[in-house]
């Protein structure tokens, strides 16, 4: 069986134990199985790093002319 994980990012990583417990509690009964809840390793900066990676990927082959 494939076990999935949901990553908490941004302000939710300030109190990962509490946030993870609350998210799990709210998902119980709404999904066939409750995913494992983990805090992002980059903490509050994880969203910025992710958006930066997506932007770099998007413009990688672009050419800018002035």
C-alpha positions as CSV (number, residue, x, y, z in Angstrom):
1,X,0.0,0.0,0.0
2,X,1.3,3.4,-1.0
3,X,1.6,5.7,2.0
4,X,1.5,9.4,1.2
5,X,2.6,12.4,3.1
6,X,1.3,15.9,3.3
7,X,3.9,18.6,4.0
8,X,3.1,21.6,6.2
9,X,4.8,24.8,5.0
10,X,4.9,28.5,6.0
11,X,3.5,29.5,9.3
12,X,2.3,26.0,10.1
13,X,5.9,24.9,10.6
14,X,6.3,27.1,13.7
15,X,4.5,24.6,15.8
16,X,4.7,21.4,13.7
17,X,3.4,19.0,16.4
18,X,0.3,21.0,17.0
19,X,-0.3,21.8,13.4
20,X,0.2,18.2,12.3
21,X,-2.1,16.9,15.0
22,X,-4.9,19.4,14.1
23,X,-4.6,18.8,10.3
24,X,-4.7,15.0,10.9
25,X,-7.7,15.4,13.2
26,X,-9.6,17.4,10.6
27,X,-8.8,15.0,7.8
28,X,-9.9,11.9,9.7
29,X,-13.2,10.6,8.3
30,X,-13.0,12.8,5.3
31,X,-10.5,10.7,3.4
32,X,-10.3,6.9,3.0
33,X,-6.9,7.1,4.8
34,X,-5.1,9.9,6.7
35,X,-1.8,10.9,5.1
36,X,1.3,11.3,7.2
37,X,1.8,15.0,8.1
38,X,5.3,16.3,8.1
39,X,6.8,19.8,8.5
40,X,8.8,21.3,5.6
41,X,12.5,21.2,6.2
42,X,12.9,24.8,5.1
43,X,10.2,26.1,7.5
44,X,8.6,29.4,6.7
45,X,10.9,29.9,3.6
46,X,9.7,26.7,1.9
47,X,7.0,28.4,-0.1
48,X,9.5,31.0,-1.4
49,X,12.0,28.4,-2.4
50,X,9.3,26.4,-4.2
51,X,8.0,29.3,-6.1
52,X,11.6,30.2,-7.1
53,X,12.2,26.7,-8.4
54,X,9.0,26.8,-10.4
55,X,9.9,30.2,-11.9
56,X,13.4,29.0,-12.7
57,X,12.0,25.9,-14.5
58,X,9.5,28.0,-16.4
59,X,12.0,30.5,-17.7
60,X,14.9,28.2,-18.2
61,X,14.6,28.1,-22.0
62,X,13.3,31.7,-22.4
63,X,15.2,34.4,-24.2
64,X,14.9,38.0,-23.0
65,X,15.5,40.8,-25.5
66,X,15.8,44.4,-24.6
